Amino acid sequence: MGVNTSLQDRAPGSNASTLNSARSAQLFSDYDTVAIREKKKKASKFATLRKKLSRSRRHSRNYDYGKALRELTSSWTTRELHSLCDEYDALMALKDLTFLASVARPSACTILEDLAALYENKYCTDVDLVYEGTTFPAHRAILCIRCALFRELLSKYPEYGAEVPVVIRTAGVDVTLFSALLRFLYTGDFGLETGHLHCLRKLLNSLASEFGAPNSIDQDLRTLLDTGAYSDAYLVFASDPVPDHSGTIYRREAAPESAPFGEIRCHWAILAARSPFFRSLFFRRARLLFELNGRVRDCMTQIVLDDEIIPRRFARILLNAIYLDIVDMTFILPTNPCPSNSVDYHVFPQGLSPATPVEEAMDLYHIGQFLDFGALSQSCEDIIAESISVENFLFILSWSSKSHGSNWVHRQAVHFLREEFLQIAHSPVLLEMDKDCLIETISSDFLQASELDILAAVIKWGEHQLIRRAEERDPSLLSQTALNISRKGTKKRDLSEVELREILADLLTLVRVDHAIPANSEVLVNSIKRGLISSPPSHMIGPDTGHSAASAWVRTRNPGLYVKPRLFAPYCEEAKLIIKEMNNHVPDQSSNVPIQYMNNCAIPDALYMLDEQSYLPQLNHQWSFSSSTIDVVAGTIPVPDKEVLQEMRRRESDLTRNKLAQRAYSLLSSDRLAVTREIQLRVVREFGFPDSAVEVLQGSLDHAPHRQDACLPSSGACCGLPHQGHHPLFQFRPRVAGGRRGVYHLDERPSPSASPSVARSHVHSESSRESQTEPPPVLLAMPDVAIATASVGHLSVEEEDTTSASSSQPPADLDLDLGDGTCHAPSANQ
């Protein structure tokens, strides 16, 4: 109304101007709207472009990593680049072995293997077949579902434990062949050699006409499960079972009518074959009935399971796993109430959400462990491992690390953490990790992250822990501190640097700061300014130190600076790409031939002696096996029996000789002790022992002389390094004229506190073993003077009688090698 009144109060001549003003205002308004719309379009285009650029930057992180490594190695020599690639190759081979060891576990028996054991062991039988005077205990349900002849024959003998005479019209079937026929009905395999089966082809065709050709065993087992035909037991899930002498399961006799509502038909033979739990249950019941009335069984049996331990909603998936070796999570009954059947659901308490698929797999894993049903447990482990993601990683890691969890799943979770550390480091999951888990993670040589990323993640985690401490001391300070941290231009000066260094003391030592590139990174510079890093990386100090720029990455003459690089995929790929580019531009590669000796030691020329700190301690460390840590008395390490230990040794020998292990041993920069340990871990896990049992295999080296060469490649190309066990640590042969060569063995180096007599006992001569071992190539490449100088620190020389020494003359055929290519005969004065 206000608008109309004001228009009426105006003069009549002002209507046109008012209309024009309104039209112009509308025009400008439309123009502004169009301009704003165009501006928004441009802004949205720029925003989309920004997103694309940021996305491309995220995808180009590998390019940034490669660029940083290329800048670092721009001043390296070809020898140093090849040495770095050798380090990565050795780590890659070790990582493959580590992965195989992490996925190793005892193999679970399949349904066919369990049925074969059922036939061989003859437990839970309910009928006796008599053929040509020989009795064959068998199982009625399997024979009836598999063979029409036995189905018709056994229908005439319905009583339990009946003796059934078997007459076969086909001639030529002896007792052995009849046993093979029964085995075929159980497993689908006759258990005979291929040549023998070929000879029996006509006879088997005649038997097929008489017995009838059976279906596949999977189809027949599915028929038993779906129809419940020939069942001899009921499976019932009760929330309050009646206890008896066997614990949580109550068994009562039932009439052989159809199964009551809510009960599931099953077969004792199948249950006992798959689960030792049900097998022992059957034996206890049979013994009890025999003591009471002198008979084992004569009617249907009801098995009542505690619904608190094995819920009713897992019944279908459990039976499918038992009969068919199939674990389908869709078979789990829903947790929501079902009005048609009150026993087909599981109601959660009010306020609790239904279980996730991972939680259901964990519950099913516990059921498999309770029933000692390995196939079910391992299938659940596979489901859990395939479901690991950033969101549920901590939950799965926490569950698997508990006593009732799965060690196999724990290893897969740790592997996921190493492979996806960058993704986890940029998520809130990092802040919830405990310190021990973080220490274990960043200690790995296979962590897929650069040292700068690791350093940033460690500092981020430490600052979060510092905030938690502040909350514990003063809860009112938490909101202010959190506000400062989350605000732009964070006021990190509010945090105590001293306390932060205390929190990160154990973590920062594991960050390989010398490999943090580029040197001008903000994370690295700020860490140094804050005092979190005590000394800057070697590549930031400059060339004035006299060390090579690659000394921290590869083994050079300065072993004190060397730090083993991590097998970070972008660095490894970039290093190999650089070598490939160099090979494409350099036609003559003859200068790269001697590079293979660069990684193990600093080989001296005629003017320098052997650098003992870069070669000898490393060898001594790699062969320092000791069984002193085995505490058999305390029972901390399970010791297998003699037969199992022999099988474990045989398995270790087989794994050592495969191509992957041979390659790992033969690489120049390979850590052979680590390779051997991963192989032994794989063996221990395949046999179902804990990881601590690997000490048994390591300690058995001293008692297994036939295995001393097991860890060496058959080609003998393993860097020329000596054997383990009682083989000498060093073997070298001085040049002797006249074609005779003496072999001098230097055994394990004595401890610094050893007496001179003990030290002298480690030096001896054995010319009788000269044909057994060849000297390492690295020692053949050294002059004798260098070898003598490097070894003099580990020998104890005792003065002899001067009169006898002066009268003795040096051997006439002895010459010295000074490394200059000529031989020098010593004089009598020398």
PyMOL commands that set and color helices and strands:
alter all, ss='L'
color gray80, all
select helices_A, chain A and resi 2-9+14-59+61-75+78-102+111-121+140-146+148-154+175-187+194-199+201-211+217-227+268-274+276-293+312-324+329-331+357-371+374-386+393-400+407-419+421-425+429-432+435-442+451-473+476-486+492-494+497-503+505-508+513-515+522-529+538-541+543-545+559-561+569-585+590-597+612-622+642-656+659-666+672-686+691-703+705-707+737-739+756-760+767-769+777-780+784-794+802-807
alter helices_A, ss='H'
color red, helices_A
select strands_A, chain A and resi 127-131+134-138+162-165+233-238+250-254+264-266+300-306+730-732+744-746+763-765+816-817+823-824
alter strands_A, ss='S'
color yellow, strands_A
deselect
rebuild
show_as cartoon
